[in-house]
């Protein structure tokens, strides 16, 4: 396990090159002061003018969704919030979706929940990702809404490659194209069509994106708002909480998270993040602390100490929802969950457990 010499990110993170020991995310962050942010904001205003201010914000109701909506409203935009219902909504998530509806018209689109639960199980068993259908919905539902509502301008949040690292050059993307989605959308090689034999063509319609021809004819464009303003998760959280967004008792949603105001809507996120740790040797806590180190909010040595103690701890509960409720929702037992997780674990990354079942990394 080799880590970035600036932050906490390991070289095992997919699509994250290192240059002289520094990860792509840190290199991108170092470029931020050199970007022409005023010119970019002017380009954003011109883009909004071209569409008479009408735009869609895909939303989970979280800190970033709140900030996007509030910022666009500040710029005079006419915002429609589109929420693709998550897999296992937490009480905190429900409250925050309702809170955001105080500021802009909101449309919630909920596919068949029986199908969704089956897709959660299939995603977990086939590619080791319980959140596979959520990722698909995030990148398909807002585009379908844009076509139905005839609002062709969509604003997602940050460009993940700029904020968290990716192939060199990908951090400069301003638009979320079909090519970007196919490369970075988190589908893990599993397409909606691949699941038709286990479900049905009708059941998978909610997860199939509009065709490229439909999107092009309607002139639908999806942009990263983080390409026009420097992305700051802590600023987003402060502004969102000031606007009424709730956290989970002002605590992280589980011991393997560090921030109190991120990923509060889906109770399945804990399993998703734990699988990330088992596959690649880093989890949500490591990712969040990497950001904090880059921003100068915590020394690297202290962040690494916290990562060593807490990253990858198994989430017995997430935002107060016990793991057995998540298992019951998708139709598996706890022993079966651990069998699946073991199948996808990158065992050469780990030592023996520490006696509590926690997998300990082999550090370089």
Secondary structure, 3 states (H helix, E strand, C coil): CCECCCCCCECCCCCCCEECCEEHHHHHHHHHHHCCHHHHHHHHHHHHHHCCCEEEEEECCCHHHHHHHHHHHHCCCEEEEEEECCCCECHHHHHHHHHHCCCCEEEEECCCHHHHHHHHHHHHHHHCCCCHHHHHHHHHHHHHHHHHHCCCEEEECCCHHHHHCCCCCHHHCCECCHHHHHHHCCCCCCCHHHHCCCCCCCHHHHHCCCCHHHHHHHCCEEEEHHHCCCCCHHHHHHHHHHCCCCCECCECCCCCCCCCCCCCCECCHHHHHHHHHHHHCCCHHHHHHHHHHHCCCCCHHHHHHHHHHHCCCCCCEECCEEHHHHHHHHCCCHHHHHHHHHHHCCHHHEEEECCCCCEEECCC
